[in-house]
Amino acid sequence: MKKLSFVLIAIIGLAAVPAFAETIATPYVSTEPCISLTAGMHRGVRDASTGGQVTRLQAFLNSRGLLSVAPTGYFGPLTAQAVKAFQNENGLIADGIVGPVTRSHVFAKQCGGTPISAVPAITMLSPTQGKQGDTIVILGRGFTADTMVHFGPGGITPVISGNGTTATFTLPGYIGQYCKPNMACIMIAYGLTAGNYQLSVENANGISNAVTFTVTANPIN
């Protein structure tokens, strides 16, 4: 009897595992042509509290090769990691939380249309000081190829590249006059002199926060 009881317990234990874990499985093929998510999701939530949307999210991530498990209806660490990978691909904050911006990007990938665009934000400059000709890297989110770098309220220079989470520019000797959208301006270039500047970036999605950048020498001397 003791031996039989042990076997029964083992079987019950194995049967309970899938309800609490994400298990490796073959790719899941979703038959849903258009996935529209409306629930906020994060690690620890389940289908029961989201109306089945965890499964729908997992099916989407699996179909894109970001999640190597079949949908379980449980938002575990593997799902959070896959969400972060999707967010990185789309220049979003990679926090693993499925908020309105992330949901809009999921919808755009599956159903078409334009996703909600996040206003650019700067988290770090590398380096935080430099002279004419130095390459400056801006880290953050929401950067695009048309991003402009503001040196305070009065001067701008374009970035060399902007790919979501990284933008780079070369510190110029002169900065162009900033003209607000839909305003006519006489374009004048100003010398970028040594000192501290409140650097921010702007594109079609809006203008970012400002961080301090130091020009270490007068570039035009």
N, C-alpha and C positions, 0 to 999 in steps of 0.2 A: 504493500500500500504506500509506503514512503516513496518508493521509486516512481510509482505511477503519479503521485502528487507532484513530484518534482518536474516530471515531463509536462504536465498540464500547466503549471506555472510558467514554464519556459515558453510554451506556445502562446499563452495569453500575453506575456511580456513582449514577444516578437510582434504580435498583431497590433500592439499599441504604439509601436515606434513611429510609423508614418504619420500619425496624427500630431506629433510634436517635433518633427524634424524635416529638413529638406534633404531629400535623397537623390543621388546622382541617377540620371535616367537618360534615355535616348531623347533627341530633340522632339519637342512637342509642336505639332502642326495645328495652329489655330484655324478654325473654320469661320471665325468672325471677321468680316471684311473691314470693319471700321470700329476701332476701340475708342470710346469716349469715357474718360474717367472723371468722376465728379467728387470722389471722396479724398480727403487728405489721408496719406498713408505714411507710416514709418515703421521701424523695426518693432516687432511684437504684436502688431495688429493682425486680425484674421478676417476671413470672409464674413463671419457672423456679424462683425461690427461695421462692415463696409459694403454690405449688399452683394457680396461675391466679387468685389473689384480687385482683391488681392490676386485671385486666380487670373483675372483678365490682364492685370499688369504683368504677372509672371509669364503668361502666354506670349505677350508682346516682347518681353525681354528675351525669352527663349528663342523666338522666331528670328531675332536679330543676332543671335549667337553670343549674347551677353550673359545668359544664365544657363548653366549646364544641368538644371534639374527640371523635372516635369512640375507643372503647377500643383501645389499642395494646399493653397488657401491660407498659408501661414507666412507672414513676412519675417523671415529669419535673416541671419547674417549673409547668406549667399545672395538673397534678393537685394539686400541693402548694398552689397558690393556691386551688383549688376546695375542698380539705379545710379550709383556714383559713376560707373563707367559710361552710362548713357548721358549723364549730366556733363561729364568731361567732354564727350564727343560734340556736345552742342553749346559749349561755352558757358555753362551754368555753374552755379555754386555746387560743388560736389559734396553735398551733406547727406545724401542718401534719403532725404525726405521728399516725398512726392506731393509738392504743393501746386498752386495754380499755374506757375510758369512751366514746371516740369510736365504737368498734365497737358498743357497746351502744346508742348513739343511732341508728346506721344501722339496726340490727336493729329497734328500736322503730318507726322511720318506715316500714319495709317490712312488718314482721310483727306489729306491735302489741306490747303489754306495756309495762312500765315500765323505762326505761333506768337504768343505774347513775348515781346522783347524786353529783356531786363535792362534797366538803366545801367550803364557801365559803372564799375566801382574799382577803385585802386586799393590793393592791400599792401603792396610793397614796391619800392623802387630799387633797382640794382644797377649802378651804385646810387647813392643819395646825393652825390656831388660830382662835378666834372667840369671840363673845359671844352671849347669848341672842337668838334670832330669826334668826341667820345660817343660811343654807342650806349644808350640808356635803355634798360629793359623795364617795362611796367608789367607787374603781375596783378591779376584781379579777375574780372569777368566782364562780359558784354562788349569786348573790343572787336571792331570790324576794320576792314581795309580803309574805310573813309574816316576813321577816327582822327581828330585833331587834338594836339597837345596845347593846353593853355598855360602861359606863363603869367599868372595873375589875370586880372580882368582885361588887359590891353593887348596882349600879343599871342600869336599862335604859330605852330609849325606842324606839318603833317607827320604821321607815323610812316615808317618804312613798310611795316606789316602789322596786321592785327588779326589774330586767329582765335578769338574767343577769350582765352585766359591769359594771353601774352601779347603785348604790343612793344615794338621797338622803334626808337627814333634816334637820329644823330643830332647831338647838340649843335645848333647853328650859331653862326656869328651874328645873324640878323633874324628877327622874328617879324612875321607879317602882322598887319593891323587886324584886330578882330572885328568883324562886322556881324551883327546879329542877323538871324535869318530874316529874309524878305526886306532887308534894308540896303539902300544904295550907299556905297562907301568909296572914297578915293583910296586906293590901295597904297599904303606907305609902309616901308620897312624900317624897323627900329633896331639899333645896335643892342645886342644882349650883353649888358654889363655885369660885372661881378656883383654878387650879393645873393640874398635868399629870395626865392620865388615860391608862391603857392601854386603848385602844379596840379592841374586837373585835366581830364580828357572829355571830349564831347563827340557824339555822333548822332545819327538820326533818332536814336532811342533816348537821348537826353544827355545831361552833363553829370559827371561823377563828383565824388568828394574830392577835397583838395589835400595834398600832402606837401611838405616842405622839401624843396630841392635847392641845393647851393651851387651857384656858378662860381668856381674857385678863382678864375682869372678873367680879365677883360678880353673877350675873344677877338675884338677888332683892333687891339693894339699890335 
